[in-house]
């Protein structure tokens, strides 16, 4: 199963410093970025854009880092060095789909190489149990990711996620994607409310319409982003709210608008 669309290499565009907004303040939501947003840039050019927006925390969700790409340890070591130099912390590693015990071994190692304390992905019930045991031992957490695909996916609704987590330890939580909930026909704000006891991380995303995956700027689609942010405030959510924008081509100006919008609601 392909969890992301194929990414295309594009040239970086700079000059976004004027779009920078105030950093995370006490009492506000923690706005970061899901790095799949910059899948068309090199890691170095992505870091330029993150610094221009004064992003200090990310989830590493680029395709070349996912389990399906069979990445090597050196990629993670080199990237951690670059992130450290830029003052950017990777708080979560998006591994995508787990199928084997080897996948668990690899994801734990990759997360630690990045300095991440959380892993996001999906897996069948038996693998989730193995993940629970292993990640509890490793003192890492897990976020089960809901997703929209044209075909039925195992975890589309908040109930799907909660049922999968039932009986597992508090190590196992949810990474809630607002755009995918909306694409699948669920109310994202209601989903965030239902997932509150297990919520680890949020992918803040807006989509054009139910049944599709066309991303639009935050606030311009059906994902009820203001209501989602209100619910996160109600919960006093302290985890990462990662802006994620799935679009081909140059997204630098769009991402500046996305982050600015999210910070206004934070």
N, C-alpha and C positions, 0 to 999 in steps of 0.2 A: 504494500500500500504506500502510495506517495503522499507524504504529509504536507508538502509545500510545492508550489509550482517551481519549475526550473528557473534558476536565477541567471541573469545576463550581466556580463561585465560592462560597466559604463564609466565614463570619466567623472571625477568628482567636481562639484561646483562649490566654490567657497563664498565668503562674504556674507555670512549669516549672523555675524556678531550683533548687529543691530536688533535682531529678533530675540536676543536673550532676555529671559525674564528672571525675577527674583528666585533664589534657590529655595529648597525645602525649608520651611520655617516651623517652629514648634507649634503643634496643634493643627497643622495642615497635612493633607495627604502627601505621600511621597511619590512624586512624579518622576518616572524614569522612561526607558525606551526598551522595547523588544527589538533586538538588532536585526531581525529579519527585515525590518523596515528599510534597512540599507543594504539589502542583498545584492544590489547592483554596483556597489563600491568595494574597493579593496578594504581590508581591515584598517590600514593606515588612513585612507581617505574617510572612512566611517568615523574614526576617532576625531578627525578634524571637525566633522559636522557635530559630533556629540559635544566637543569642547565649545564650539560656537554657540550651542544652545545651553551650555552650562549644565549638561546632564552628568550626574555623578554616580548613578547606579543603573545597571542594565541587567536584562536577561540575555544570555548568549543563545540566539535562536537562528543563526545563519546556517544554511543547508550544509556547508562544508564541515560543520562541527557536529552534525547529527550522526547518530549511530548508523543510519542507512548509508552514509558516505564513507564509513570505515576510516575515520580520521586517525592520524598518528599522534602520539604524545607530544611531539615537537611543536605541532601546530598550537597546542594549548599552552605550552611553556612560553613560546615566543609571543603569543597574544597576551598572556598574563603580564609579561614584561612591558609590553607597549601600553597596556591599560594602566599599570602601576605608574609608569612615567607620566601618563596623562591625568592621573588622579581620579580614575574611573574604577568603580568597584563592580565586579560581576557577582550579583547576589543569587542568581539562579542559572542553571544550565538546562536548556531545552534539548532533551535527548531524542524525542519523538517516540516511536513504537518499540517497546521491549518484547522480544520473542523468546529469548534464551537466558540461561544463567550467565553466559558470557557477556550478554548485553548489560546485565546488572554490574558485573565486574568492571566493564569498560566505562560505564556511566559514572560509577563511583570514583574511579580514577580520574576521569576527565573533569568532573565537578571539583575535585580536590585540587587538581592542577590549576583550575581557574580561580580557586579560592571561594567557590560558591557553596552556600549552605543548603540550597534547595535544588531539586531536580524536577523538571516538568516533563510529562509524557503520558503515554497510555499503554495499557497491557491487558491481557486476558486475566480472569480471576485468579488462576493458579500462580501467574507471574506476579500479580499484585501482592499476594501473600508472601512470596519470596522477597519482593522489594521491601515489604514492611519489616520483615525480620532483619534483612541485611542493613537497611538504612537506619533502623533503630540502633543497631550495633555501631554503625559508623557515625552516629549523631548528626545525620542529615535528615532533611524532610523531603516530602514528595508532594507534587501537585498534579492530580489527575486532570487532564485537559479535555474539555468538551470540544467537539469539532463538527462543522458542516461539510458534508460531501454530497454529491448528486445521488449517491446510494446511501442506504442506511448505515450509520456509524453506531458503534456500541454505546457511546456516551454523547448524546445529543441534548438531553434535558437535564435540569438540576436533579430530578429524581433518579435519572440514570446514574449520575455521579454519586449521589448519596447512597444509593443501593449498593454500588460497587464498593464503597468505603465502609459500609456497615460491617461491624465485627472486626475491623482492622484498628490498629492502635492510632493514637493521635499523631504519630509520625506521618501518617497518610492523610493528605488534605486535597484541596481542589485549587487548580489554576483556572479561573473563570474567564472565558473569552466572550466579551459582550457582543461582538459582531457575529460570532458563530451561533450564540443563543438566538439572536434576532433572525439570522438566516434560516434557522430551524423552526422558526415560528413561536419562540418563547419570549416572554417579557424579560429583558435583561436585568432590570431593576429588581423584579420579583425573584429572579434566579439568584442574584447576589444576596438578597435577603435570606432565601432558603439555605444558601451555602455558608452563611455566616459562621457557624460553629467549626467549619472545616476550611475556611478560606485562607489560602496561603499567598496568593498572588493574583493580580488582575491583568488581563490583556485588554486595554482600553481601545476599542475598535468600533467603527460605525460602518454600516452597509446600506446599500441603496434600497434593497427590497428583500422580502422573504423569498426563500427558494433560490437565491443567487448569492454570489460571493464578491460582487463588485464593491470595493471599498470606496467610501467618500469621506470627506473631511469631518472631523468630530462635530456633532451637532447638526449635520446636514442630512442624516439618514434616519433610520427607524429604530436605532439601538437605545434611544432614550438616555443619552449620555448625562444630561443634567440630573435626571432622577437616579441614575446609577451612582453619581458622585454624592448626591444627598444621602443615599443609603449607606455608602461607605463612611461618610461623616457620622451618621447615626450609630454605626458600629464602632466608631473610633478605630477604624482599620489602620494598622501600622505597617502593613506590608507594602511591597512595591506595586504601584499602579503604572504598568508599563504601556506606554503609547505604542501601538502597533499599526502599521499602515502597509497593506499588501497591494502594491501597484508597481507595474513595470515602468522603467524610464527614470528620469531625473525627479526625485522626490524631495530634494533639499528644501525648497520653498514651502512645499506642502507640509513637511515635517515641522518647520518653524511655526506654521499656523496651528498645527495639531498641538504642539507642546504649549504654545501660548494659550490656546483655548483650555487645555487641561489644567494649566496652572491657575487660570482665573477661577476655576471651580474647586480648586484644591484648598 
